[in-house]
């Protein structure tokens, strides 16, 4: 049997084909199968069988190679998808973490910051005016109380004419600071008008100190000043709280604007990584 196989092997000659001239491909383009046998028909059958075996072997090898290639590409594609998902998650988390500091929000932050600085300046001025009004009203209240209490205890108080003079001096001071329509100026004029009416309605002075008198009610001027002081306190508390809120908003926005270059650089790196992963999947 071995002798027959050896004789058959000697009758078969396989020769490789030369590569085409002018090509750089050095792989074997093909081969020829020659069978030398006494019986030409049998030789043809042997040649066909050998060629078929080579073709089947080659087809099997190509199929296995294709299967390995497909498996490799599927594996790489799965890895690429996982990498893309990972990069997408990183990008989304970064945007959530630095929301308000992203490059496309920088101009909006600068606009808001400008507006807040204007609000802070206006609030500071309003707070200063409220504190000045309170100090003025408190001084006036103390003066009015002292005069009224002195008149009730029988001491020699400032006359009503002196009070009118003081109010007019205060009006002159206010008119130098504010316009004629300012609430404090209007209020002071009303106080002067009321005091002038009281002078006009005042009865003749009672020269009998022994006559019994009832405690007088607190004048409306003093009551109005107390109400003004309470309103001043409310305004000051509100404006002080608003001042702190605006300052905190400015601090946060300034931090976002200062961090914007760093955030932009990191965002570019994450975006490049995401785009690279997306491009790899597109190629696959």
VOPAGU-2260 file (C-alpha; in pm, 1 decimal, decimal comma):
REM VOPAGU-2260
SITE   aa  ch    i         X         Y         Z
SITE  UNK   A    0       0,0       0,0       0,0
SITE  UNK   A    1     278,0     235,4      87,6
SITE  UNK   A    2     449,1     146,5    -235,6
SITE  UNK   A    3     136,8     240,2    -432,5
SITE  UNK   A    4     105,6     565,7    -247,7
SITE  UNK   A    5     470,4     643,4    -312,8
SITE  UNK   A    6     428,7     564,1    -683,3
SITE  UNK   A    7     120,1     788,5    -699,0
SITE  UNK   A    8     302,4    1073,3    -522,1
SITE  UNK   A    9     581,1    1055,5    -777,2
SITE  UNK   A   10     336,1    1094,9   -1062,5
SITE  UNK   A   11     203,1    1423,9    -921,0
SITE  UNK   A   12     395,5    1748,3    -969,2
SITE  UNK   A   13     279,1    2076,6    -814,8
SITE  UNK   A   14     443,1    2395,1    -940,4
SITE  UNK   A   15     377,0    2747,6    -808,5
SITE  UNK   A   16     285,4    3024,6   -1048,1
SITE  UNK   A   17     513,9    3324,4   -1074,9
SITE  UNK   A   18     384,4    3664,0    -963,4
SITE  UNK   A   19     276,8    3904,9   -1233,6
SITE  UNK   A   20     550,8    4135,8   -1352,9
SITE  UNK   A   21     538,2    4489,9   -1213,2
SITE  UNK   A   22     349,8    4394,4    -894,7
SITE  UNK   A   23     490,0    4422,5    -542,2
SITE  UNK   A   24     278,8    4137,7    -406,8
SITE  UNK   A   25     518,3    3857,4    -315,1
SITE  UNK   A   26     250,6    3605,1    -219,4
SITE  UNK   A   27     196,2    3300,5    -440,0
SITE  UNK   A   28     -81,2    3380,3    -688,4
SITE  UNK   A   29    -156,9    3012,2    -759,9
SITE  UNK   A   30     -14,9    2679,6    -866,5
SITE  UNK   A   31     -40,0    2411,9   -1135,6
SITE  UNK   A   32     -99,1    2038,6   -1087,0
SITE  UNK   A   33      58,8    1799,2   -1338,6
SITE  UNK   A   34      -5,1    1423,4   -1326,7
SITE  UNK   A   35     207,3    1190,7   -1537,7
SITE  UNK   A   36      41,7     846,5   -1574,9
SITE  UNK   A   37      13,7     574,7   -1838,2
SITE  UNK   A   38    -364,4     606,5   -1850,1
SITE  UNK   A   39    -452,0     961,4   -1955,7
SITE  UNK   A   40    -811,3     933,1   -1834,5
SITE  UNK   A   41    -695,9     812,7   -1492,9
SITE  UNK   A   42    -433,1    1083,8   -1484,5
SITE  UNK   A   43    -703,6    1345,6   -1545,0
SITE  UNK   A   44    -915,7    1200,7   -1263,3
SITE  UNK   A   45    -616,7    1209,0   -1026,5
SITE  UNK   A   46    -542,9    1569,9   -1127,1
SITE  UNK   A   47    -905,8    1667,5   -1069,0
SITE  UNK   A   48    -910,5    1497,3    -729,8
SITE  UNK   A   49    -587,9    1662,7    -616,9
SITE  UNK   A   50    -710,2    2003,0    -737,9
SITE  UNK   A   51   -1041,8    1953,9    -556,5
SITE  UNK   A   52    -863,0    1863,2    -235,3
SITE  UNK   A   53    -650,4    2178,1    -259,3
SITE  UNK   A   54    -958,2    2390,9    -329,3
SITE  UNK   A   55   -1153,2    2237,1     -42,5
SITE  UNK   A   56    -859,7    2289,2     189,6
SITE  UNK   A   57    -820,5    2645,7      71,3
SITE  UNK   A   58   -1193,9    2712,5     110,3
SITE  UNK   A   59   -1186,7    2567,6     461,0
SITE  UNK   A   60    -886,3    2782,4     548,9
SITE  UNK   A   61   -1055,6    3091,5     406,7
SITE  UNK   A   62   -1371,5    3012,9     599,0
SITE  UNK   A   63   -1179,8    2970,6     922,6
SITE  UNK   A   64    -987,7    3291,0     856,3
SITE  UNK   A   65   -1313,3    3475,7     784,3
SITE  UNK   A   66   -1464,1    3338,7    1103,2
SITE  UNK   A   67   -1160,6    3449,7    1303,9
SITE  UNK   A   68   -1170,3    3792,1    1136,2
SITE  UNK   A   69   -1542,3    3830,2    1207,4
SITE  UNK   A   70   -1492,3    3725,9    1568,4
SITE  UNK   A   71   -1203,3    3968,9    1605,2
SITE  UNK   A   72   -1400,2    4256,0    1450,6
SITE  UNK   A   73   -1705,4    4180,0    1667,5
SITE  UNK   A   74   -1484,2    4179,5    1974,6
SITE  UNK   A   75   -1324,0    4509,2    1877,4
SITE  UNK   A   76   -1666,4    4655,2    1796,9
SITE  UNK   A   77   -1800,1    4554,2    2138,4
SITE  UNK   A   78   -1493,8    4708,1    2302,0
SITE  UNK   A   79   -1539,4    5023,6    2094,9
SITE  UNK   A   80   -1906,9    5049,1    2194,4
SITE  UNK   A   81   -1818,1    5001,3    2559,4
SITE  UNK   A   82   -1548,6    5269,4    2527,5
SITE  UNK   A   83   -1794,8    5504,4    2356,2
SITE  UNK   A   84   -2049,6    5452,4    2633,2
SITE  UNK   A   85   -1778,8    5518,7    2889,9
SITE  UNK   A   86   -1667,0    5838,8    2715,5
SITE  UNK   A   87   -2028,3    5951,4    2676,4
SITE  UNK   A   88   -2091,7    5895,7    3048,0
SITE  UNK   A   89   -1775,9    6089,9    3138,9
SITE  UNK   A   90   -1878,1    6377,5    2912,8
SITE  UNK   A   91   -2230,7    6390,3    3056,1
SITE  UNK   A   92   -2102,9    6375,8    3414,1
SITE  UNK   A   93   -1853,3    6653,4    3342,9
SITE  UNK   A   94   -2125,1    6878,3    3199,8
SITE  UNK   A   95   -2346,6    6814,9    3503,7
SITE  UNK   A   96   -2059,7    6883,3    3743,1
SITE  UNK   A   97   -1962,1    7211,8    3578,5
SITE  UNK   A   98   -2306,3    7331,7    3476,8
SITE  UNK   A   99   -2290,4    7710,0    3462,8
SITE  UNK   A  100   -1914,3    7713,0    3390,4
SITE  UNK   A  101   -1923,4    7561,4    3040,7
SITE  UNK   A  102   -1769,7    7764,6    2753,8
SITE  UNK   A  103   -2106,0    7833,4    2587,6
SITE  UNK   A  104   -2232,6    7983,7    2915,8
SITE  UNK   A  105   -1942,5    8226,6    2970,1
SITE  UNK   A  106   -2099,0    8522,6    2786,5
SITE  UNK   A  107   -2427,8    8472,0    2969,8
SITE  UNK   A  108   -2243,2    8464,8    3303,2
SITE  UNK   A  109   -2062,7    8790,0    3220,0
SITE  UNK   A  110   -2393,0    8955,6    3132,3
SITE  UNK   A  111   -2554,5    8840,1    3456,6
SITE  UNK   A  112   -2247,3    8951,7    3651,4
SITE  UNK   A  113   -2272,9    9301,6    3504,0
SITE  UNK   A  114   -2641,2    9317,3    3597,7
SITE  UNK   A  115   -2571,7    9197,4    3952,4
SITE  UNK   A  116   -2301,1    9459,0    4002,5
SITE  UNK   A  117   -2549,7    9727,2    3899,2
SITE  UNK   A  118   -2806,7    9585,3    4140,7
SITE  UNK   A  119   -2545,7    9578,4    4417,8
SITE  UNK   A  120   -2458,5    9943,9    4362,0
SITE  UNK   A  121   -2825,4   10047,8    4362,0
SITE  UNK   A  122   -2894,2    9841,4    4675,3
SITE  UNK   A  123   -2590,4    9989,9    4852,2
SITE  UNK   A  124   -2714,1   10341,2    4780,4
SITE  UNK   A  125   -3066,3   10254,9    4895,7
SITE  UNK   A  126   -2928,1   10102,7    5218,1
SITE  UNK   A  127   -2719,2   10412,8    5284,8
SITE  UNK   A  128   -3022,7   10638,5    5234,1
SITE  UNK   A  129   -3233,5   10420,0    5464,6
SITE  UNK   A  130   -2968,1   10437,6    5738,1
SITE  UNK   A  131   -2942,2   10816,7    5699,0
SITE  UNK   A  132   -3320,9   10851,7    5716,4
SITE  UNK   A  133   -3332,9   10640,2    6029,5
SITE  UNK   A  134   -3061,1   10841,8    6200,5
SITE  UNK   A  135   -3238,3   11164,8    6108,8
SITE  UNK   A  136   -3580,0   11042,5    6225,9
SITE  UNK   A  137   -3432,7   10904,3    6548,5
SITE  UNK   A  138   -3264,2   11236,8    6626,1
SITE  UNK   A  139   -3584,5   11422,9    6552,1
SITE  UNK   A  140   -3789,3   11184,3    6767,4
SITE  UNK   A  141   -3554,8   11226,7    7061,8
SITE  UNK   A  142   -3581,7   11600,8    7031,4
SITE  UNK   A  143   -3959,7   11598,1    7002,4
SITE  UNK   A  144   -3995,2   11363,3    7301,0
SITE  UNK   A  145   -3769,3   11578,8    7515,6
SITE  UNK   A  146   -3968,8   11890,9    7432,4
SITE  UNK   A  147   -4303,3   11722,5    7491,6
SITE  UNK   A  148   -4198,8   11562,9    7823,7
SITE  UNK   A  149   -4057,6   11893,6    7942,7
SITE  UNK   A  150   -4384,1   12066,6    7863,9
SITE  UNK   A  151   -4576,0   11800,6    8061,1
SITE  UNK   A  152   -4360,3   11829,8    8376,1
SITE  UNK   A  153   -4389,6   12205,1    8401,4
SITE  UNK   A  154   -4028,0   12275,9    8303,5
SITE  UNK   A  155   -3940,5   12562,9    8077,4
SITE  UNK   A  156   -3933,3   12386,1    7733,1
SITE  UNK   A  157   -3854,7   12531,0    7401,6
SITE  UNK   A  158   -4149,6   12736,0    7291,5
SITE  UNK   A  159   -4365,9   12619,6    7006,5
SITE  UNK   A  160   -4210,7   12895,6    6800,7
SITE  UNK   A  161   -3869,7   12743,5    6865,4
SITE  UNK   A  162   -3999,5   12403,7    6751,1
SITE  UNK   A  163   -4126,1   12563,1    6432,9
SITE  UNK   A  164   -3788,5   12724,3    6376,9
SITE  UNK   A  165   -3613,1   12388,9    6424,7
SITE  UNK   A  166   -3845,6   12216,8    6179,5
SITE  UNK   A  167   -3783,7   12488,2    5921,3
SITE  UNK   A  168   -3407,2   12451,3    5965,8
SITE  UNK   A  169   -3442,4   12076,1    5917,4
SITE  UNK   A  170   -3649,7   12135,1    5602,6
SITE  UNK   A  171   -3376,6   12359,8    5466,1
SITE  UNK   A  172   -3120,4   12084,1    5528,3
SITE  UNK   A  173   -3337,8   11822,4    5358,4
SITE  UNK   A  174   -3402,0   12044,7    5056,7
SITE  UNK   A  175   -3027,4   12078,8    5010,1
SITE  UNK   A  176   -2997,7   11698,6    4993,8
SITE  UNK   A  177   -3313,7   11590,3    4810,5
SITE  UNK   A  178   -3561,8   11715,4    4555,8
SITE  UNK   A  179   -3889,0   11884,9    4649,2
SITE  UNK   A  180   -4082,3   11559,3    4584,3
SITE  UNK   A  181   -3865,0   11343,6    4809,1
SITE  UNK   A  182   -4075,9   11171,3    5080,1
SITE  UNK   A  183   -3867,9   11319,0    5363,6
SITE  UNK   A  184   -3905,4   11673,0    5227,2
SITE  UNK   A  185   -4281,2   11629,0    5181,7
SITE  UNK   A  186   -4313,2   11485,5    5532,0
SITE  UNK   A  187   -4118,9   11771,5    5686,8
SITE  UNK   A  188   -4338,7   12028,1    5511,6
SITE  UNK   A  189   -4649,3   11852,4    5641,9
SITE  UNK   A  190   -4507,7   11865,0    5995,7
SITE  UNK   A  191   -4443,7   12238,3    5961,9
SITE  UNK   A  192   -4795,4   12296,6    5828,5
SITE  UNK   A  193   -4945,4   12096,7    6115,4
SITE  UNK   A  194   -4741,6   12286,7    6372,6
SITE  UNK   A  195   -4845,2   12618,8    6219,8
SITE  UNK   A  196   -5209,7   12510,3    6244,6
SITE  UNK   A  197   -5159,0   12416,3    6609,7
SITE  UNK   A  198   -5013,9   12760,2    6675,4
SITE  UNK   A  199   -5314,8   12917,2    6510,5
SITE  UNK   A  200   -5558,7   12702,2    6714,4
SITE  UNK   A  201   -5368,3   12724,0    7043,5
SITE  UNK   A  202   -5568,7   12879,9    7332,4
SITE  UNK   A  203   -5432,1   13152,4    7552,5
SITE  UNK   A  204   -5176,4   13022,9    7801,7
SITE  UNK   A  205   -5305,6   12921,8    8146,4
SITE  UNK   A  206   -5127,7   13131,7    8408,9
SITE  UNK   A  207   -5272,9   12934,0    8702,8
SITE  UNK   A  208   -5017,3   12661,1    8770,4
SITE  UNK   A  209   -5229,6   12518,2    9050,5
SITE  UNK   A  210   -5505,6   12413,8    8812,1
SITE  UNK   A  211   -5524,4   12037,0    8774,9
SITE  UNK   A  212   -5451,6   11888,8    8433,2
SITE  UNK   A  213   -5488,4   11544,5    8282,0
SITE  UNK   A  214   -5186,8   11371,7    8122,8
SITE  UNK   A  215   -5185,5   11471,5    7756,9
SITE  UNK   A  216   -5181,3   11212,7    7481,4
SITE  UNK   A  217   -4859,9   11171,9    7283,6
SITE  UNK   A  218   -4859,3   11421,5    6994,7
SITE  UNK   A  219   -4925,1   11288,3    6646,4
SITE  UNK   A  220   -4584,0   11412,7    6535,8
SITE  UNK   A  221   -4411,5   11175,7    6778,1
SITE  UNK   A  222   -4639,3   10888,7    6677,5
SITE  UNK   A  223   -4560,2   10948,6    6312,1
SITE  UNK   A  224   -4188,8   10955,5    6387,2
SITE  UNK   A  225   -4213,6   10623,2    6573,1
SITE  UNK   A  226   -4393,4   10472,8    6273,6
SITE  UNK   A  227   -4127,4   10610,3    6042,4
SITE  UNK   A  228   -3854,2   10454,2    6256,8
SITE  UNK   A  229   -4027,5   10115,0    6245,8
SITE  UNK   A  230   -4051,5   10138,6    5865,5
SITE  UNK   A  231   -3686,3   10243,6    5848,7
SITE  UNK   A  232   -3587,2    9936,6    6048,7
SITE  UNK   A  233   -3789,2    9711,4    5817,0
SITE  UNK   A  234   -3628,1    9867,8    5509,8
SITE  UNK   A  235   -3276,7    9834,9    5654,1
SITE  UNK   A  236   -3327,9    9466,6    5741,4
SITE  UNK   A  237   -3461,1    9392,0    5393,0
SITE  UNK   A  238   -3187,0    9586,1    5212,9
SITE  UNK   A  239   -2913,4    9427,8    5427,7
SITE  UNK   A  240   -3044,7    9079,9    5349,0
SITE  UNK   A  241   -3071,9    9164,6    4980,6
SITE  UNK   A  242   -2715,6    9300,0    4988,0
SITE  UNK   A  243   -2583,2    8967,2    5119,7
SITE  UNK   A  244   -2781,6    8771,2    4858,2
SITE  UNK   A  245   -2645,6    8977,5    4568,2
SITE  UNK   A  246   -2289,9    8952,4    4699,3
SITE  UNK   A  247   -2320,0    8572,6    4722,7
SITE  UNK   A  248   -2455,3    8551,2    4367,0
SITE  UNK   A  249   -2164,9    8764,6    4245,2
SITE  UNK   A  250   -1915,3    8542,4    4428,6
SITE  UNK   A  251   -2057,4    8228,0    4265,8
SITE  UNK   A  252   -2058,7    8381,0    3917,5
SITE  UNK   A  253   -1705,1    8515,4    3954,5
SITE  UNK   A  254   -1592,0    8164,0    4047,3
SITE  UNK   A  255   -1759,8    8022,9    3736,3
SITE  UNK   A  256   -1602,5    8283,6    3509,6
SITE  UNK   A  257   -1256,2    8227,2    3658,7
SITE  UNK   A  258   -1291,4    7848,5    3616,5
SITE  UNK   A  259   -1412,7    7875,6    3256,9
SITE  UNK   A  260   -1067,9    7838,4    3084,8
SITE  UNK   A  261    -986,0    7526,6    3286,5
SITE  UNK   A  262   -1330,0    7379,4    3221,7
SITE  UNK   A  263   -1299,5    7453,8    2848,9
SITE  UNK   A  264    -964,4    7271,9    2826,7
SITE  UNK   A  265   -1093,9    6963,0    3007,5
SITE  UNK   A  266   -1410,3    6964,7    2796,2
SITE  UNK   A  267   -1201,1    6968,8    2476,9
SITE  UNK   A  268   -1004,5    6664,6    2594,8
SITE  UNK   A  269   -1322,2    6473,0    2680,9
SITE  UNK   A  270   -1483,5    6572,2    2351,1
SITE  UNK   A  271   -1178,5    6452,0    2155,4
SITE  UNK   A  272   -1184,7    6117,9    2336,0
SITE  UNK   A  273   -1556,8    6082,6    2266,9
SITE  UNK   A  274   -1514,6    6173,8    1898,9
SITE  UNK   A  275   -1227,1    5926,2    1860,4
SITE  UNK   A  276   -1440,9    5647,4    2005,3
SITE  UNK   A  277   -1730,0    5744,5    1776,6
SITE  UNK   A  278   -1502,7    5754,0    1470,1
SITE  UNK   A  279   -1365,2    5407,4    1551,3
SITE  UNK   A  280   -1717,2    5261,1    1562,8
SITE  UNK   A  281   -1797,2    5430,8    1229,4
SITE  UNK   A  282   -1489,0    5269,9    1073,0
SITE  UNK   A  283   -1584,8    4931,0    1212,8
